[in-house]
Amino acid sequence: MSRIRAVISDFGGVLTNPLWEAFAGWNSKVGADPGVLGMALQKASEERGEHPLYELEKGVLTEDEFTSIVQAQLPEDIQLDGFRDIYFSHLHPNDPMIELMRELRGSGFRMAMLTNNVREWEPLWRAKLPVDEIFHVVVDSAFVGMRKPEPEIYELTLERIGDGITAEECVFVDDVDVNCEMARELGMHPVHYTSAEQAIPEIRDLVS
């Protein structure tokens, strides 16, 4: 096994509480049944031939355009306006994982964040944790026009990490299985995050 020189981490669901909790907060606030947003996204995807969430995360759609597209598929009594504020009010830092990342930075590892995110949300998610204190590199899907698990965004992250670091020298941490599988295909060492109790020992074993 190659010596690990870099750690690449997801944001939401790894450095925060699970994303489903934020979605559940929105469901509760607006009185929506679980799954109603997913069904609206699926209907919009079938009509457009492109998944609107993927387009949003790649910066192809603005947040307002996305909201309009999805709103058209929601029941009349369910309003998507204000989703952002409700979502972020239910998203909280995952302190054990943040402290681990801070420790790894202090130990000399090159640190990168690779996130599928929304352009207009950048100030909000960055405010949740000391991003620039921990990470040398941040690759946000909405600003580079590609998203996980597209291999090109992993390759771009490696390029920006620099220092001649290869995929085989990287640990990749994500809560989405398909994103981890792509990392594995590219030669990285994936840790499929399910909890801090599970992930922290796995990461420590890989970097030791």
Accessible surface in RSA format (square Angstrom, percent):
REM  Atomic radii and reference values for relative SASA: ProtOr
REM  Chains: A
REM  Algorithm: Lee & Richards
REM  Probe-radius: 1.40
REM  Slices: 20
REM RES _ NUM      All-atoms   Total-Side   Main-Chain    Non-polar    All polar
REM                ABS   REL    ABS   REL    ABS   REL    ABS   REL    ABS   REL
RES MET A   1   178.00  92.2  87.25  57.7  90.75 216.1  88.08  74.9  89.92 119.1
RES SER A   2    49.92  42.2  31.89  42.6  18.03  41.5  16.09  34.3  33.83  47.4
RES ARG A   3   177.00  74.3 159.90  81.5  17.10  40.7  82.28 112.5  94.72  57.4
RES ILE A   4     9.24   5.3   1.45   1.1   7.79  18.8   1.45   1.0   7.79  21.1
RES ARG A   5    54.90  23.0  49.43  25.2   5.46  13.0  10.84  14.8  44.05  26.7
RES ALA A   6     0.00   0.0   0.00   0.0   0.00   0.0   0.00   0.0   0.00   0.0
RES VAL A   7     0.00   0.0   0.00   0.0   0.00   0.0   0.00   0.0   0.00   0.0
RES ILE A   8     0.14   0.1   0.14   0.1   0.00   0.0   0.14   0.1   0.00   0.0
RES SER A   9     0.00   0.0   0.00   0.0   0.00   0.0   0.00   0.0   0.00   0.0
RES ASP A  10     9.95   7.0   9.91   9.9   0.04   0.1   0.00   0.0   9.95   9.9
RES PHE A  11     5.41   2.7   5.41   3.4   0.00   0.0   5.41   3.3   0.00   0.0
RES GLY A  12    10.12  12.5   0.00   N/A  10.12  12.5   5.86  16.1   4.26   9.5
RES GLY A  13     3.28   4.0   0.00   N/A   3.28   4.0   0.26   0.7   3.02   6.8
RES VAL A  14     0.00   0.0   0.00   0.0   0.00   0.0   0.00   0.0   0.00   0.0
RES LEU A  15     0.49   0.3   0.49   0.3   0.00   0.0   0.49   0.3   0.00   0.0
RES THR A  16     1.31   0.9   0.16   0.2   1.14   2.7   0.16   0.2   1.14   1.7
RES ASN A  17    24.45  16.9  18.79  18.2   5.66  13.6  23.35  56.2   1.09   1.1
RES PRO A  18    55.29  40.3  53.32  48.6   1.97   7.2  55.28  45.6   0.01   0.0
RES LEU A  19    55.10  30.7  52.42  37.5   2.67   6.7  52.42  36.8   2.67   7.2
RES TRP A  20   169.26  67.9 160.74  77.8   8.52  20.0 149.33  79.6  19.92  32.3
RES GLU A  21    61.48  35.3  57.49  43.5   3.99   9.5  16.74  32.4  44.74  36.5
RES ALA A  22     0.00   0.0   0.00   0.0   0.00   0.0   0.00   0.0   0.00   0.0
RES PHE A  23    76.28  38.2  76.28  47.2   0.01   0.0  76.28  46.2   0.01   0.0
RES ALA A  24    41.87  38.5  36.54  56.4   5.33  12.1  37.77  53.2   4.10  10.9
RES GLY A  25     7.48   9.2   0.00   N/A   7.48   9.2   6.05  16.6   1.43   3.2
RES TRP A  26     0.76   0.3   0.76   0.4   0.00   0.0   0.61   0.3   0.14   0.2
RES ASN A  27    24.03  16.6  23.12  22.3   0.91   2.2   7.13  17.2  16.90  16.3
RES SER A  28    94.05  79.5  63.88  85.2  30.17  69.5  37.33  79.5  56.72  79.5
RES LYS A  29   150.63  73.5 119.05  73.0  31.58  75.2  67.96  61.2  82.67  88.1
RES VAL A  30    40.85  26.9  18.20  16.5  22.65  54.6  26.71  23.2  14.14  38.3
RES GLY A  31    61.89  76.3   0.00   N/A  61.89  76.3  34.91  95.8  26.97  60.4
RES ALA A  32    10.53   9.7   0.00   0.0  10.53  24.0   2.17   3.1   8.36  22.2
RES ASP A  33   106.90  74.9 103.01 102.5   3.89   9.2  21.07  49.6  85.82  85.6
RES PRO A  34   116.60  85.0  98.02  89.4  18.58  67.5  98.39  81.2  18.21 113.2
RES GLY A  35    43.46  53.6   0.00   N/A  43.46  53.6  33.06  90.7  10.40  23.3
RES VAL A  36    15.17  10.0  14.44  13.1   0.73   1.8  14.44  12.6   0.73   2.0
RES LEU A  37    19.58  10.9  19.12  13.7   0.47   1.2  19.12  13.4   0.47   1.3
RES GLY A  38    41.50  51.2   0.00   N/A  41.50  51.2  31.72  87.1   9.78  21.9
RES MET A  39   112.92  58.5 109.07  72.2   3.85   9.2  72.29  61.5  40.63  53.8
RES ALA A  40     1.68   1.5   0.59   0.9   1.09   2.5   1.18   1.7   0.50   1.3
RES LEU A  41    21.56  12.0  21.56  15.4   0.00   0.0  21.56  15.1   0.00   0.0
RES GLN A  42    92.54  51.7  91.99  67.2   0.56   1.3  35.22  75.0  57.33  43.5
RES LYS A  43   108.39  52.9 107.12  65.7   1.28   3.0  58.51  52.7  49.88  53.1
RES ALA A  44     1.05   1.0   0.27   0.4   0.78   1.8   1.05   1.5   0.00   0.0
RES SER A  45    21.12  17.8  19.14  25.5   1.98   4.6   0.00   0.0  21.12  29.6
RES GLU A  46   122.59  70.4  88.90  67.3  33.69  80.2  42.99  83.2  79.60  65.0
RES GLU A  47   133.84  76.8  95.02  71.9  38.81  92.4  41.92  81.1  91.91  75.0
RES ARG A  48    98.44  41.3  64.96  33.1  33.48  79.7  27.02  36.9  71.42  43.3
RES GLY A  49    62.70  77.3   0.00   N/A  62.70  77.3  36.36  99.8  26.35  59.0
RES GLU A  50   102.20  58.7  98.93  74.8   3.26   7.8  27.61  53.4  74.59  60.9
RES HIS A  51    39.86  21.8  34.35  23.9   5.51  14.1  17.92  18.5  21.94  25.5
RES PRO A  52     0.00   0.0   0.00   0.0   0.00   0.0   0.00   0.0   0.00   0.0
RES LEU A  53    53.76  29.9  53.76  38.5   0.00   0.0  53.76  37.8   0.00   0.0
RES TYR A  54    98.22  45.9  98.22  55.9   0.00   0.0  55.64  41.8  42.58  52.5
RES GLU A  55    21.59  12.4  21.19  16.0   0.40   1.0   9.08  17.6  12.52  10.2
RES LEU A  56     4.58   2.6   3.77   2.7   0.81   2.0   3.77   2.6   0.81   2.2
RES GLU A  57    20.16  11.6  20.16  15.3   0.00   0.0   0.41   0.8  19.75  16.1
RES LYS A  58    59.07  28.8  53.69  32.9   5.38  12.8  14.53  13.1  44.54  47.4
RES GLY A  59    30.19  37.2   0.00   N/A  30.19  37.2   3.61   9.9  26.58  59.5
RES VAL A  60    97.60  64.2  69.56  63.0  28.03  67.6  76.15  66.2  21.44  58.2
RES LEU A  61    19.32  10.8  14.85  10.6   4.47  11.2  15.34  10.8   3.98  10.7
RES THR A  62    65.48  46.6  62.76  63.6   2.71   6.5  62.62  84.1   2.85   4.3
RES GLU A  63    22.48  12.9  22.48  17.0   0.00   0.0   9.75  18.9  12.73  10.4
RES ASP A  64   118.32  82.9 111.21 110.7   7.11  16.8  32.36  76.2  85.97  85.7
RES GLU A  65    82.41  47.3  77.49  58.6   4.92  11.7  33.58  65.0  48.83  39.9
RES PHE A  66    23.45  11.7  23.45  14.5   0.00   0.0  23.45  14.2   0.00   0.0
RES THR A  67    25.10  17.9  25.10  25.4   0.00   0.0  13.70  18.4  11.40  17.2
RES SER A  68    75.10  63.5  63.47  84.7  11.63  26.8  31.77  67.7  43.33  60.7
RES ILE A  69    36.54  20.8  29.43  21.9   7.11  17.1  34.95  25.2   1.59   4.3
RES VAL A  70     0.00   0.0   0.00   0.0   0.00   0.0   0.00   0.0   0.00   0.0
RES GLN A  71    43.67  24.4  39.19  28.6   4.48  10.7  33.79  71.9   9.88   7.5
RES ALA A  72    81.97  75.4  41.84  64.6  40.13  91.3  54.60  76.9  27.37  72.5
RES GLN A  73    36.14  20.2  22.75  16.6  13.39  31.9   3.76   8.0  32.39  24.6
RES LEU A  74    13.76   7.7   0.07   0.0  13.69  34.4   0.74   0.5  13.02  35.0
RES PRO A  75    64.28  46.8  50.70  46.2  13.58  49.4  63.64  52.5   0.64   4.0
RES GLU A  76   169.95  97.6 148.54 112.4  21.41  51.0  66.74 129.1 103.21  84.3
RES ASP A  77   117.98  82.6  88.06  87.6  29.93  70.8  50.42 118.7  67.56  67.4
RES ILE A  78     9.07   5.2   9.07   6.8   0.00   0.0   9.07   6.5   0.00   0.0
RES GLN A  79    92.81  51.9  90.32  66.0   2.48   5.9  48.46 103.2  44.34  33.6
RES LEU A  80     5.91   3.3   4.04   2.9   1.87   4.7   4.04   2.8   1.87   5.0
RES ASP A  81   108.38  75.9  89.87  89.4  18.52  43.8  33.22  78.2  75.17  75.0
RES GLY A  82    41.55  51.2   0.00   N/A  41.55  51.2  28.39  77.9  13.16  29.5
RES PHE A  83    23.86  11.9  23.05  14.3   0.81   2.1  23.05  14.0   0.81   2.3
RES ARG A  84    78.41  32.9  76.74  39.1   1.67   4.0  11.23  15.3  67.18  40.7
RES ASP A  85   100.56  70.4  91.35  90.9   9.20  21.8  31.89  75.1  68.66  68.5
RES ILE A  86    25.71  14.6  23.26  17.3   2.45   5.9  25.71  18.5   0.00   0.0
RES TYR A  87    13.83   6.5  13.83   7.9   0.00   0.0   2.40   1.8  11.43  14.1
RES PHE A  88    13.13   6.6  12.39   7.7   0.75   1.9  12.77   7.7   0.36   1.0
RES SER A  89    69.99  59.1  43.03  57.4  26.96  62.1  48.29 102.8  21.70  30.4
RES HIS A  90    69.53  38.0  67.51  46.9   2.02   5.2  44.22  45.6  25.31  29.5
RES LEU A  91     1.93   1.1   1.91   1.4   0.02   0.0   1.91   1.3   0.02   0.0
RES HIS A  92    93.12  50.9  93.12  64.7   0.00   0.0  60.22  62.1  32.90  38.3
RES PRO A  93    57.94  42.2  42.19  38.5  15.74  57.2  42.19  34.8  15.74  97.9
RES ASN A  94    20.32  14.0  14.91  14.4   5.41  13.0   8.41  20.2  11.91  11.5
RES ASP A  95    91.61  64.2  89.53  89.1   2.08   4.9  26.81  63.1  64.80  64.6
RES PRO A  96    72.40  52.8  60.72  55.4  11.67  42.4  69.45  57.3   2.95  18.3
RES MET A  97     0.00   0.0   0.00   0.0   0.00   0.0   0.00   0.0   0.00   0.0
RES ILE A  98     7.70   4.4   7.59   5.7   0.12   0.3   7.70   5.5   0.00   0.0
RES GLU A  99    90.14  51.8  86.38  65.3   3.76   9.0  45.95  88.9  44.19  36.1
RES LEU A 100     3.78   2.1   1.12   0.8   2.66   6.7   2.73   1.9   1.05   2.8
RES MET A 101     0.22   0.1   0.22   0.1   0.00   0.0   0.22   0.2   0.00   0.0
RES ARG A 102    80.18  33.7  76.47  39.0   3.71   8.8  45.21  61.8  34.97  21.2
RES GLU A 103    80.46  46.2  68.30  51.7  12.16  29.0  40.18  77.7  40.28  32.9
RES LEU A 104     5.27   2.9   5.27   3.8   0.00   0.0   5.27   3.7   0.00   0.0
RES ARG A 105    80.69  33.9  71.68  36.5   9.01  21.5  12.57  17.2  68.12  41.3
RES GLY A 106    69.50  85.7   0.00   N/A  69.50  85.7  36.35  99.8  33.15  74.2
RES SER A 107    76.63  64.8  37.43  50.0  39.20  90.3  25.91  55.2  50.72  71.1
RES GLY A 108    65.08  80.3   0.00   N/A  65.08  80.3  35.85  98.4  29.23  65.5
RES PHE A 109    29.87  14.9  27.68  17.1   2.19   5.7  28.83  17.5   1.04   3.0
RES ARG A 110    69.55  29.2  69.48  35.4   0.07   0.2  24.16  33.0  45.40  27.5
RES MET A 111     0.62   0.3   0.00   0.0   0.62   1.5   0.01   0.0   0.61   0.8
RES ALA A 112     0.00   0.0   0.00   0.0   0.00   0.0   0.00   0.0   0.00   0.0
RES MET A 113     0.00   0.0   0.00   0.0   0.00   0.0   0.00   0.0   0.00   0.0
RES LEU A 114     0.18   0.1   0.16   0.1   0.02   0.0   0.16   0.1   0.02   0.0
RES THR A 115     1.80   1.3   1.80   1.8   0.00   0.0   0.00   0.0   1.80   2.7
RES ASN A 116    32.80  22.6  15.43  14.9  17.37  41.8   8.80  21.2  23.99  23.2
RES ASN A 117    12.78   8.8  10.46  10.1   2.31   5.6   2.68   6.5  10.10   9.8
RES VAL A 118     4.65   3.1   4.65   4.2   0.00   0.0   4.65   4.0   0.00   0.0
RES ARG A 119   112.31  47.2 107.37  54.7   4.94  11.8  42.46  58.0  69.84  42.3
RES GLU A 120    59.69  34.3  45.12  34.1  14.57  34.7  39.96  77.3  19.73  16.1
RES TRP A 121    27.65  11.1  27.65  13.4   0.00   0.0  27.65  14.7   0.00   0.0
RES GLU A 122    47.99  27.5  47.99  36.3   0.00   0.0   3.10   6.0  44.89  36.7
RES PRO A 123    96.00  70.0  81.07  73.9  14.93  54.3  88.62  73.2   7.38  45.9
RES LEU A 124    60.58  33.7  57.48  41.1   3.10   7.8  58.86  41.3   1.72   4.6
RES TRP A 125     0.40   0.2   0.40   0.2   0.00   0.0   0.40   0.2   0.00   0.0
RES ARG A 126    69.41  29.1  61.41  31.3   8.00  19.0  31.57  43.1  37.84  22.9
RES ALA A 127    88.74  81.6  46.20  71.3  42.54  96.8  58.66  82.6  30.08  79.7
RES LYS A 128    50.72  24.7  39.29  24.1  11.43  27.2  18.49  16.6  32.24  34.3
RES LEU A 129    12.04   6.7   0.14   0.1  11.91  29.9   7.67   5.4   4.38  11.8
RES PRO A 130    48.08  35.0  34.02  31.0  14.06  51.1  47.61  39.3   0.47   2.9
RES VAL A 131     4.72   3.1   2.02   1.8   2.70   6.5   2.02   1.8   2.70   7.3
RES ASP A 132   101.22  70.9  84.37  84.0  16.86  39.9  37.24  87.6  63.99  63.8
RES GLU A 133    98.86  56.8  78.27  59.2  20.59  49.0  46.70  90.3  52.17  42.6
RES ILE A 134     0.35   0.2   0.32   0.2   0.03   0.1   0.35   0.3   0.00   0.0
RES PHE A 135     5.98   3.0   0.00   0.0   5.98  15.6   0.00   0.0   5.98  17.1
RES HIS A 136    72.38  39.6  35.90  25.0  36.48  93.3  25.77  26.6  46.60  54.2
RES VAL A 137    16.40  10.8  11.68  10.6   4.72  11.4  16.40  14.2   0.00   0.0
RES VAL A 138    32.67  21.5  10.92   9.9  21.75  52.4  10.92   9.5  21.75  59.0
RES VAL A 139     0.12   0.1   0.00   0.0   0.12   0.3   0.12   0.1   0.00   0.0
RES ASP A 140     7.70   5.4   5.43   5.4   2.27   5.4   5.43  12.8   2.27   2.3
RES SER A 141     0.00   0.0   0.00   0.0   0.00   0.0   0.00   0.0   0.00   0.0
RES ALA A 142     0.79   0.7   0.00   0.0   0.79   1.8   0.00   0.0   0.79   2.1
RES PHE A 143    89.77  44.9  60.78  37.6  28.99  75.4  61.81  37.5  27.96  80.0
RES VAL A 144    31.70  20.9   7.33   6.6  24.37  58.7  16.18  14.1  15.52  42.1
RES GLY A 145    43.16  53.2   0.00   N/A  43.16  53.2  21.20  58.2  21.96  49.2
RES MET A 146    40.72  21.1  40.72  26.9   0.00   0.0  36.07  30.7   4.65   6.2
RES ARG A 147    30.61  12.9  30.61  15.6   0.00   0.0   2.06   2.8  28.55  17.3
RES LYS A 148     3.70   1.8   3.01   1.8   0.69   1.7   1.16   1.0   2.54   2.7
RES PRO A 149    43.69  31.8  42.15  38.4   1.54   5.6  42.24  34.9   1.45   9.0
RES GLU A 150    50.70  29.1  48.16  36.4   2.54   6.0  29.48  57.0  21.22  17.3
RES PRO A 151    45.17  32.9  45.17  41.2   0.00   0.0  45.17  37.3   0.00   0.0
RES GLU A 152    92.35  53.0  89.71  67.9   2.64   6.3  42.27  81.8  50.08  40.9
RES ILE A 153     0.00   0.0   0.00   0.0   0.00   0.0   0.00   0.0   0.00   0.0
RES TYR A 154     0.20   0.1   0.20   0.1   0.00   0.0   0.20   0.2   0.00   0.0
RES GLU A 155    90.06  51.7  83.66  63.3   6.40  15.2  37.50  72.5  52.55  42.9
RES LEU A 156    27.29  15.2  25.39  18.2   1.89   4.8  26.95  18.9   0.34   0.9
RES THR A 157     0.00   0.0   0.00   0.0   0.00   0.0   0.00   0.0   0.00   0.0
RES LEU A 158    31.55  17.6  28.20  20.2   3.35   8.4  28.44  20.0   3.11   8.4
RES GLU A 159   133.26  76.5 108.24  81.9  25.03  59.6  47.81  92.5  85.45  69.8
RES ARG A 160   114.60  48.1  93.92  47.9  20.68  49.2  34.49  47.1  80.11  48.6
RES ILE A 161     1.59   0.9   0.66   0.5   0.93   2.2   0.66   0.5   0.93   2.5
RES GLY A 162    25.54  31.5   0.00   N/A  25.54  31.5  25.50  70.0   0.04   0.1
RES ASP A 163   104.29  73.1  69.51  69.2  34.78  82.2  26.36  62.0  77.93  77.7
RES GLY A 164    66.38  81.9   0.00   N/A  66.38  81.9  44.61 122.4  21.77  48.8
RES ILE A 165    13.18   7.5   0.68   0.5  12.50  30.1   0.68   0.5  12.50  33.9
RES THR A 166    64.19  45.7  59.94  60.8   4.25  10.1  60.30  81.0   3.89   5.9
RES ALA A 167    10.26   9.4   7.91  12.2   2.35   5.3   7.91  11.1   2.35   6.2
RES GLU A 168    79.41  45.6  79.41  60.1   0.00   0.0  37.14  71.8  42.27  34.5
RES GLU A 169    28.39  16.3  28.39  21.5   0.00   0.0   2.90   5.6  25.49  20.8
RES CYS A 170     0.00   0.0   0.00   0.0   0.00   0.0   0.00   0.0   0.00   0.0
RES VAL A 171     0.00   0.0   0.00   0.0   0.00   0.0   0.00   0.0   0.00   0.0
RES PHE A 172     0.06   0.0   0.06   0.0   0.00   0.0   0.06   0.0   0.00   0.0
RES VAL A 173     0.00   0.0   0.00   0.0   0.00   0.0   0.00   0.0   0.00   0.0
RES ASP A 174     0.19   0.1   0.19   0.2   0.00   0.0   0.00   0.0   0.19   0.2
RES ASP A 175    41.69  29.2  26.24  26.1  15.45  36.5   7.41  17.4  34.27  34.2
RES VAL A 176    66.53  43.8  63.44  57.4   3.09   7.4  66.53  57.8   0.00   0.0
RES ASP A 177    74.14  51.9  70.46  70.1   3.68   8.7  23.60  55.5  50.54  50.4
RES VAL A 178    86.79  57.1  83.77  75.8   3.03   7.3  84.10  73.1   2.69   7.3
RES ASN A 179     7.46   5.1   7.46   7.2   0.00   0.0   0.00   0.0   7.46   7.2
RES CYS A 180     2.28   1.7   2.28   2.5   0.00   0.0   2.28   5.8   0.00   0.0
RES GLU A 181    71.78  41.2  71.78  54.3   0.00   0.0  30.53  59.0  41.25  33.7
RES MET A 182    36.18  18.7  35.33  23.4   0.84   2.0  33.02  28.1   3.16   4.2
RES ALA A 183     0.00   0.0   0.00   0.0   0.00   0.0   0.00   0.0   0.00   0.0
RES ARG A 184   134.85  56.6 124.43  63.4  10.43  24.8  49.81  68.1  85.04  51.5
RES GLU A 185   133.24  76.5  94.57  71.5  38.66  92.1  43.27  83.7  89.97  73.5
RES LEU A 186    49.23  27.4  32.72  23.4  16.51  41.5  37.28  26.2  11.94  32.1
RES GLY A 187    23.38  28.8   0.00   N/A  23.38  28.8  18.72  51.4   4.65  10.4
RES MET A 188     6.19   3.2   0.15   0.1   6.04  14.4   0.15   0.1   6.04   8.0
RES HIS A 189    33.72  18.4  31.66  22.0   2.06   5.3  22.08  22.8  11.65  13.6
RES PRO A 190    22.14  16.1   5.60   5.1  16.54  60.1   5.60   4.6  16.54 102.8
RES VAL A 191     1.13   0.7   0.68   0.6   0.44   1.1   1.13   1.0   0.00   0.0
RES HIS A 192    69.52  38.0  62.09  43.2   7.43  19.0  42.59  43.9  26.93  31.3
RES TYR A 193    21.18   9.9  17.94  10.2   3.24   8.4   9.14   6.9  12.04  14.8
RES THR A 194    96.31  68.5  64.26  65.1  32.05  76.4  60.00  80.6  36.31  54.9
RES SER A 195    37.49  31.7  34.23  45.7   3.26   7.5  29.92  63.7   7.58  10.6
RES ALA A 196    10.97  10.1   9.10  14.1   1.87   4.2   9.14  12.9   1.83   4.8
RES GLU A 197   143.07  82.1 122.27  92.5  20.79  49.5  76.71 148.4  66.36  54.2
RES GLN A 198    49.52  27.7  37.74  27.6  11.78  28.0  43.08  91.7   6.45   4.9
RES ALA A 199     0.00   0.0   0.00   0.0   0.00   0.0   0.00   0.0   0.00   0.0
RES ILE A 200    33.16  18.9  33.16  24.7   0.00   0.0  33.16  23.9   0.00   0.0
RES PRO A 201    66.93  48.8  63.22  57.6   3.70  13.5  66.83  55.2   0.10   0.6
RES GLU A 202    73.67  42.3  70.14  53.1   3.53   8.4  32.58  63.0  41.09  33.5
RES ILE A 203     0.00   0.0   0.00   0.0   0.00   0.0   0.00   0.0   0.00   0.0
RES ARG A 204   100.98  42.4  99.40  50.7   1.57   3.7  44.48  60.8  56.50  34.2
RES ASP A 205   110.71  77.6  93.99  93.6  16.72  39.5  25.81  60.7  84.91  84.7
RES LEU A 206    38.48  21.4  31.02  22.2   7.46  18.8  32.59  22.9   5.89  15.9
RES VAL A 207    28.71  18.9  12.11  11.0  16.60  40.0  12.39  10.8  16.32  44.3
RES SER A 208   123.13 104.0  56.28  75.1  66.84 154.0  75.76 161.3  47.37  66.4
END  Absolute sums over single chains surface
CHAIN  1 A     9790.2       7654.4       2135.8       5282.5       4507.7
END  Absolute sums over all chains
TOTAL          9790.2       7654.4       2135.8       5282.5       4507.7
